[in-house]
Amino acid sequence: MAKYIVLYHADVSAEQQIEQSEEEGQAEMQEWMAWAGKVGAALLEFGSPLGNARSVSSARTTRSPSTAAGYSIVEAADADAAATLMDGHPHLKLGTIEVLETIELPGM
């Protein structure tokens, strides 16, 4: 089984997404928990929202206009199976999901 980083992309920052009524926040969290329950043991790390992006080069560090709003880590037999785990994900109501396979380094 391979591990996959799940990146949640949105035009609205995670900070802006969190700015909602308590009732809206609870309803949204229930949707996320329902998805997590459906995925079960394949969800290795629920993850968290992301913010304050920086682009780092050898010359400087600057603010970065990233659309990455959060992440999770899942495990699946292959990339197609990992992508299938995203079926019905609540994040798809406001953005896209990118699934990236992690690659084991030889000898590590």
C-alpha positions as CSV (number, residue, x, y, z in Angstrom):
1,M,0.0,0.0,0.0
2,A,1.2,3.5,-0.9
3,K,0.7,6.7,1.0
4,Y,-0.9,9.7,-0.7
5,I,-0.9,13.4,0.3
6,V,-4.3,14.9,-0.3
7,L,-4.2,18.6,-0.9
8,Y,-7.4,20.6,-0.7
9,H,-7.3,23.6,-3.0
10,A,-9.7,26.5,-2.9
11,D,-10.0,30.2,-4.0
12,V,-11.0,31.0,-0.5
13,S,-8.3,30.7,2.2
14,A,-8.7,28.3,5.1
15,E,-9.0,31.3,7.5
16,Q,-11.9,32.7,5.4
17,Q,-13.5,29.2,5.4
18,I,-13.4,29.0,9.1
19,E,-15.2,32.4,9.5
20,Q,-18.7,31.0,9.6
21,S,-21.5,30.6,12.1
22,E,-21.1,27.9,14.8
23,E,-24.0,26.0,13.2
24,E,-22.4,26.1,9.7
25,G,-19.1,25.0,11.2
26,Q,-20.7,22.1,13.0
27,A,-22.6,21.0,9.9
28,E,-19.5,21.1,7.8
29,M,-17.5,19.2,10.4
30,Q,-20.2,16.5,10.5
31,E,-19.8,16.1,6.7
32,W,-16.0,15.8,7.1
33,M,-16.4,13.2,9.8
34,A,-18.9,11.2,7.7
35,W,-16.3,11.2,4.9
36,A,-13.6,10.1,7.3
37,G,-15.9,7.3,8.6
38,K,-16.5,6.1,5.0
39,V,-12.8,6.1,4.2
40,G,-12.0,4.3,7.5
41,A,-8.5,2.9,8.1
42,A,-7.3,4.3,4.7
43,L,-7.3,7.7,6.4
44,L,-3.9,7.8,8.0
45,E,-3.9,11.4,9.1
46,F,-7.0,13.6,9.1
47,G,-4.7,16.7,8.6
48,S,-5.5,20.3,9.1
49,P,-6.1,23.6,7.4
50,L,-3.1,25.4,5.9
51,G,-2.3,29.1,5.9
52,N,0.5,31.7,5.7
53,A,2.2,30.3,2.6
54,R,5.8,31.4,1.8
55,S,7.9,30.8,-1.3
56,V,11.5,30.1,-0.4
57,S,14.4,30.4,-2.8
58,S,18.2,30.8,-2.4
59,A,17.7,34.5,-2.8
60,R,14.7,35.3,-0.7
61,T,11.5,34.4,1.0
62,T,8.2,35.9,-0.1
63,R,4.5,35.5,0.5
64,S,3.0,32.9,-1.8
65,P,-0.5,33.1,-3.4
66,S,-1.1,29.4,-2.8
67,T,-4.5,27.8,-3.3
68,A,-3.6,24.9,-0.9
69,A,-6.1,25.2,1.9
70,G,-5.5,22.0,3.8
71,Y,-4.2,18.4,3.7
72,S,-4.8,14.8,4.7
73,I,-2.8,11.6,4.3
74,V,-4.4,8.4,3.0
75,E,-3.2,4.9,2.1
76,A,-4.4,3.0,-1.0
77,A,-3.3,0.3,-3.4
78,D,-2.7,2.7,-6.2
79,A,-3.4,6.3,-7.4
80,D,-6.8,5.4,-8.8
81,A,-7.9,3.8,-5.5
82,A,-6.6,6.9,-3.6
83,A,-8.6,9.2,-5.9
84,T,-11.7,7.1,-5.5
85,L,-11.5,7.7,-1.7
86,M,-12.3,11.3,-2.5
87,D,-15.8,10.5,-4.0
88,G,-18.4,12.6,-2.2
89,H,-15.7,14.5,-0.2
90,P,-17.3,17.7,1.3
91,H,-14.4,19.9,0.1
92,L,-15.5,19.4,-3.5
93,K,-18.4,21.8,-2.8
94,L,-15.9,24.7,-2.8
95,G,-12.7,23.6,-4.4
96,T,-10.6,20.8,-5.9
97,I,-8.6,18.0,-4.4
98,E,-5.1,17.0,-5.6
99,V,-3.9,13.5,-4.7
100,L,-0.1,13.0,-4.7
101,E,1.7,9.7,-4.2
102,T,4.6,9.7,-1.8
103,I,7.7,7.9,-3.2
104,E,9.9,5.8,-0.9
105,L,13.5,6.7,-1.1
106,P,15.8,3.7,-1.7
107,G,17.8,2.8,1.5
108,M,15.7,5.0,3.8
